Amino acid sequence: MFIKSLEEATEFINKDKRAAAEIYIRMTKDKSPVEDLLKIMNDPQVEYTQMPKNIMKMVDFMQKTGTIR
């Protein structure tokens, strides 16, 4: 069930990034403009898949910013 939901969510994001960004803003109450999120989501280096990629870049950043130890 979880994997199927993840597949559906990934497919939805890739089909309609604007709708995904709008849902994200509504659910998180984020104040960012939709256009700002779309700029990030449409960056060629950003890919929405079920397979984790480049995790260490995120871990290194989180450690540098103090989010994790």
Summary of the structure (lengths in Angstrom):
residues: 69
radius of gyration: 13.8
end to end distance: 32.7
largest distance: 36.0
contacts: 127
relative contact order: 0.11
helix: 64%
strand: 0%
